[in-house]
Amino acid sequence: MSNVQNLPLINEVNKKEVKPVKIMQFGEGNFLRAFVDWIVNQTNKATDFNAGVVVVQPMPFGRCAELAKADGLYTLYLQGLQNGKAVREHEVIKCLQDFIDPYTQYDKYLEYAASDDLEFVISNTTEAGIAYDETDTDLTVCPKSYPGKLLAFLKKRYELGKKGLFIITCELIDYNGKELKRVLVEQAKNNKLDEKFINWMVTENKFYNTLVDRIVPGYPRNEAEEFQTALGYQDQNMVVGEIFHLWCIDANTVEDKAEAKANLEALRAKLPTEKANLNVLFVDSIVPYKQRKVKILNGSHTTLVPVSYLAGIDTVRETIEDEQIGKFVKEFIFNEVIPTIDIPEDQMIAYSNSVLERYMNPYVRHELMSIALNSVTKYKTRVLPTVLQNLEKGKMPTHALFGLAALIAFYKGERTINNTTIALNDDPKFIEFFKNEWATFDGTKESVCKIVKDTLGMKDHWEVDLNECAGVTEFVCNAVYAIATKPMREALKEIVK
């Protein structure tokens, strides 16, 4: 029998803090508990926010019952590099107050519509959660979709004459708050609800778009016994996340800019995260911040993977710690990406340095091959905009294009440094395309240039013929030929001086 089973439960060692329920949270998964609930907990400790959370389970299955057994208490471990030092810290999150499975407790769910304390709705119901369901027409029983559930709740609140709410979406889709608002209106019209209610729903409730950023591995399965033994109590709901966090919020869910600005300031006054020194930004638009994340965090991942993997490296951390390839990644970020993003340079530099620290997290083994999935499409969405913006300014983005050359070589499917086959994982059409292209390679530069020209000419994919961009075809041809005929590190010497 494990020694952990002899330990007391978390709620026998820690006491629940009773707080007024100001937040209704749709979702009880690892991310919300390691991100939003941690932010609420920190804000409660640092200010007079004094907010409790009622958790609504969006699906018929979930963790609400387990969380309720622990009085809503759970341990959050945050770990990573901070100012160059490895840090692992933990705390008990104490803001969760109540738990609802609306599929079995629908009446209890709707009873919260009468609450005068309630001010916020926060959700993360996965990318598929904000979707119109034309079958959600009977609001007397629990609707299947998240918008259906929220519509029923808001309708009840309207009928009771209660104030509107601040509705903050964390789902990973573009313009998530605006999309939720649109789907709610479509759902309401499909249900033939009163126009006065619909008007109240979209004017008295304020909707927000967000960008969230924190890596949350979740329950520490391999270390759970070690952690619980050190803590001195059992905790089946503990969760692990990285130290870095970012929450960008805008109010561009309305057309009028003055109204959007007023709505943003209203939320800023109600949600005092700035007083708690948290990385929660109330911004005019999350678009440049999303570009920053996609271009720097995601884009550098996509650029470094084929270069580093073909050089014999297996993880992100080893890549950044490598003198040559680490320099390649940093030059890509600072010289080619940062100048393309409309955010103050000091903020860009600080963010970029934080990304590099995240890459060197000693508590995470981030395999390059786990990032390599669908790399052809990832290059288009994450890196190609940087390429095109540099070219428009008359600058050759050598590092981004060398990354493309390495990607073309990667899709040959051979890791020559240890003579192994690469397990390519992409759309079959791309795998077949590169298989056919590399079958024509005979060791000559001419055969390489054919492969490159065919790849750059995939206009249906790139939405542009890259062969028409001055100097690009020649550069990529030279780079692919170097990679195909020399060790990667030798080829890279032409780029990293």
Secondary structure, DSSP 8 states (H G I E B T S, - for coil): --GGGGS-BHHHHS------EEEEEE--SHHHHHTHHHHHHHHHHHSS---EEEEE-SSSSSSHHHHHHTTT-EEEEEEEEETTEEEEEEEEE--EEEEE-TTT-HHHHHHGGG-SS--EEEE---TTSS---TT---TTS--SSHHHHHHHHHHHHHHTT----EEEE--SSTTHHHHHHHHHHHHHHHTT--HHHHHHHHHTSEEEEEEEE----BS-TTTHHHHHHHHTSB-TT-EEEES--EEEEE-TTSS-HHHHHHHHHHHHHHS-TGGGT-SEEE-S-SHHHHHHIIIIIIHHHHHHHHHHHHTT--BHHHHHHSHHHHHHHHHIIIIIIGGGS-S-HHHHHHHHHHHHHHHT-TT---BHHHH-TTHHHHIIIIIHHHHHHHHHTT---HHHHHHHHHHHHHTT-EETTTTEE----S-HHHHHHHHHHHTT--SSHHHHHHHHHHHHT-HHHHSS-GGGSTTHHHHHHHHHHHHHHS-HHHHHTTT--
